[in-house]
């Protein structure tokens, strides 16, 4: 599973990353977590608000820190 977190490294981006990594460990999913901070790439993917999270190329959320419940649902 490939998880991409797009953002400039702001506090919300860091919080989203921490929550996602926590849930991955809790449920035992093997995933590669990649951080994308390049503004040109972020914009080219249609993201206007960060953080944005993509799972296997599909945008799951943007502009907010996802809840633990939302994150768990991505892996079901």
C-alpha positions in Angstrom: 0.0 0.0 0.0 1.3 3.5 -0.9 0.3 6.5 1.2 1.3 10.0 0.1 0.9 13.0 2.3 1.1 16.2 0.3 1.8 19.4 2.2 4.4 22.0 3.0 5.3 20.6 6.4 2.9 22.7 8.5 1.5 21.6 11.8 -1.6 20.1 10.3 0.6 18.0 7.9 2.7 16.8 10.8 -0.4 15.8 12.8 -1.9 14.0 9.8 1.3 12.1 9.3 1.5 11.1 13.0 -2.1 9.9 13.1 -1.7 7.9 9.9 1.5 6.2 11.1 -0.2 5.4 14.4 -3.2 3.7 12.7 -0.9 1.8 10.4 0.9 0.3 13.4 -2.3 -0.4 15.3 -3.9 -2.3 12.5 -0.8 -3.9 11.2 -1.0 -2.7 7.6 2.2 -2.7 5.5 2.4 0.7 3.9 5.0 3.0 2.3 4.5 6.5 3.6 5.9 9.2 1.3 5.9 13.0 2.1 5.5 15.3 -0.9 6.5 18.9 -0.2 7.2 20.1 -3.7 4.6 22.8 -4.4 4.6 22.3 -8.2 3.8 18.6 -7.7 1.1 19.3 -5.1 -0.7 21.7 -7.4 -0.3 19.4 -10.4 -2.2 16.8 -8.5 -5.2 19.1 -8.1 -4.6 19.9 -4.4 -5.4 23.4 -3.3 -5.6 22.8 0.5 -3.1 20.9 2.6 -2.6 18.4 4.0 -3.9 16.1 1.3 -3.7 12.3 1.6 -3.6 9.9 -1.3 -3.8 6.1 -0.8 -2.7 4.0 -3.8 -3.2 7.1 -6.0 -6.7 8.0 -4.8 -7.3 11.3 -2.9 -8.8 10.4 0.4 -8.9 13.9 2.0 -7.6 17.4 1.7 -7.5 20.6 3.6 -7.9 19.0 7.1 -6.4 16.5 9.5 -8.3 13.2 9.0 -9.9 11.6 12.0 -8.7 8.2 13.3 -12.1 6.8 12.1 -11.6 8.1 8.6 -8.0 6.8 8.4 -9.1 3.3 9.6 -11.8 3.3 6.9 -9.2 3.7 4.2 -7.7 0.4 5.1 -10.9 -1.7 5.3 
